[in-house]
Amino acid sequence: MKLLINIKNEDLLESILSFLSSFQDDGVEIINQDYNDKEEFSEEYIEKNWKELIMTSIDNSDYYKSDEYYIDRAVDLEERGKI
């Protein structure tokens, strides 16, 4: 399972990382992934990484599994002339 958490409070971040580090011997791997909300992405990058971008930009993690998500994705691809 992969879990992505956006923590903006540095003090809280240190506490959570310390707690999660105690489980590294049990197979928990901590990967630091800096994410810039203001970053602009090329069409090629979006096409290759659209699922991850959506997963990291919405609060509802069930959205990408829903019918609404597939409809939104199809509409987007149709507008771009990809389908």
Phi, psi and omega per residue, in radians:
M1 nan 2.474 3.113
K2 -2.009 2.327 -3.116
L3 -2.234 2.241 3.118
L4 -2.007 2.169 -3.122
I5 -2.167 2.244 3.091
N6 -1.727 1.930 -3.105
I7 -2.044 2.053 -3.081
K8 -1.686 -0.350 -3.139
N9 -1.523 1.998 -3.060
E10 -1.081 -0.676 3.134
D11 -1.132 -0.766 3.107
L12 -1.139 -0.686 3.114
L13 -0.988 -0.838 -3.135
E14 -1.069 -0.710 3.132
S15 -1.130 -0.774 -3.118
I16 -1.180 -0.748 3.110
L17 -1.087 -0.694 3.107
S18 -1.085 -0.782 3.126
F19 -1.100 -0.855 -3.116
L20 -1.135 -0.572 3.122
S21 -1.079 -0.476 3.133
S22 -1.175 -0.242 3.141
F23 -1.793 0.126 -3.102
Q24 -1.088 -0.612 3.103
D25 -1.167 -0.356 3.129
D26 -1.608 0.085 3.071
G27 1.849 0.058 3.098
V28 -1.359 2.199 3.106
E29 -1.939 2.240 -3.135
I30 -1.816 2.128 -3.134
I31 -2.092 2.101 3.111
N32 -1.429 2.126 3.138
Q33 -2.241 1.779 3.087
D34 -1.293 2.385 -3.103
Y35 -2.264 2.223 -3.126
N36 -1.841 1.953 -3.116
D37 -1.068 -0.490 -3.044
K38 -1.578 -0.021 -3.088
E39 -1.169 2.417 3.080
E40 -1.758 2.450 -3.070
F41 -2.011 2.537 3.095
S42 -1.291 2.801 3.105
E43 -1.018 -0.682 -3.137
E44 -1.127 -0.764 3.125
Y45 -1.101 -0.782 -3.140
I46 -1.088 -0.753 -3.127
E47 -1.068 -0.679 -3.119
K48 -1.404 -0.498 -2.990
N49 -2.147 0.389 -3.030
W50 -1.048 -0.667 -3.092
K51 -1.135 -0.794 3.127
E52 -1.131 -0.695 3.116
L53 -1.070 -0.735 3.138
I54 -1.187 -0.732 -3.117
M55 -1.107 -0.570 -3.109
T56 -1.574 -0.104 -3.068
S57 -1.937 -0.074 3.136
I58 -2.086 2.677 3.138
D59 -1.413 -0.529 -3.067
N60 -1.552 1.785 -3.079
S61 -1.209 -0.273 3.109
D62 -1.429 -0.194 -3.094
Y63 -1.002 -0.788 -3.069
Y64 -1.200 -0.204 3.088
K65 -1.699 -0.113 -3.008
S66 -1.527 2.858 3.058
D67 -1.130 -0.618 3.128
E68 -1.024 -0.707 3.119
Y69 -1.067 -0.827 -3.120
Y70 -1.153 -0.595 3.074
I71 -1.181 -0.804 3.115
D72 -1.041 -0.734 -3.134
R73 -1.154 -0.739 3.128
A74 -1.117 -0.732 3.108
V75 -1.082 -0.760 3.125
D76 -1.066 -0.816 3.141
L77 -1.137 -0.662 3.125
E78 -1.140 -0.726 3.118
E79 -1.098 -0.566 3.121
R80 -1.462 -0.079 3.135
G81 1.348 0.376 -3.119
K82 -1.495 -0.360 3.099
I83 -2.312 nan nan
